[in-house]
Amino acid sequence: MHWKYLYGNRRNSQASMINQKYKAVVSSDWSECLSPNGPFDPIAFNYPELESNLKRIFRAYTGNAISLKTALGEIERLLPEDFTLARMDAYLDAQFQTYEGVPELIEWCLSRDILFMINTTNTQGYFQRVFAKGLLPKVPLVAANAMINFSSSAETTCYKYLVTEIEDKPKNTAAVMSKFKIPANRVIVMGDSGGDGPHFEWAFNQGAFLIGSMTKDSLSQYCQSRGIRINRSFGISYGPGAGRDLEKEMAFDFRELAEPILAASGL
């Protein structure tokens, strides 16, 4: 496997990429799945006094104890002011990170007409600034929540799918399958926590290929209790009550998923 790609898709607009033809799709979560960072980290970075509450809220909704809508409502009430573009940029400049090989894997997929869709509870504003800064290869579609949003009219097509509840993730993947006429046996779904449980359940019932990335016990328990088989586990699989080991997580190279994705997509 040769990795000569380095963000070459920057020269294409996301709006033009959405009009291409794709033969398969990877629909993946982002936070703690492709990146070690959490969805509320930009807020904690700028308002460190909120960090403990943000961690509590994050654990509650990824563990399926509260809904995403409830979690976002709690966070909005905690924020002392609107979250600005300058604050997001300050966070990204200081702490943006992916796991090893993630940008290259994204470009590799796109170069083989495999649509790479980020389908996440993270915010639109986070990805708007990530792509504006060239921190990731551009992807055709980002499904995210709009709690933080710095949109321009040119970006609206790329962010047309929303994640306001975790149950929206499978709806978004199904919509993309329909739009691009991609059959279920060429769909790869990737996630890490119980917040991805409904997505995995739907994908399993459709016959899609499931990848657990840095799999938390909340996702393992969700799947085991419903007879859902995860086809591939990548990185660390955490047991009950286990704390994250970031050093070990960062040692895994996501380029290793290229061959399994290619095989699962039947290309």
Buried (B, 14 or more C-beta within 10 A) or exposed (E): EEEEBEBEBEEBBBBEBBEEEBBBBBBBBBBBBBBBBBBBBBBBBBBEEBBEBBEEBBBBBBBBEBBBEBBBBBBEEBBEEEBEEEBBBBBBEEEBEBBBBBBBBBBBBBEBBBBBBBBBBBBBBBBBBBBBEEBBBBBBBBBBBBBBBBEEEEBEBBBEBBBBBBBBBBBBBBBBBEEBEBEBEBBBBBBBBBBBBBBBBBBBEBEBBBBBBBBBBBBBBBBEEEEBEBBBBBBBBBEEEEEEEEEEBBEBBBBBBBEBBBEBBEE
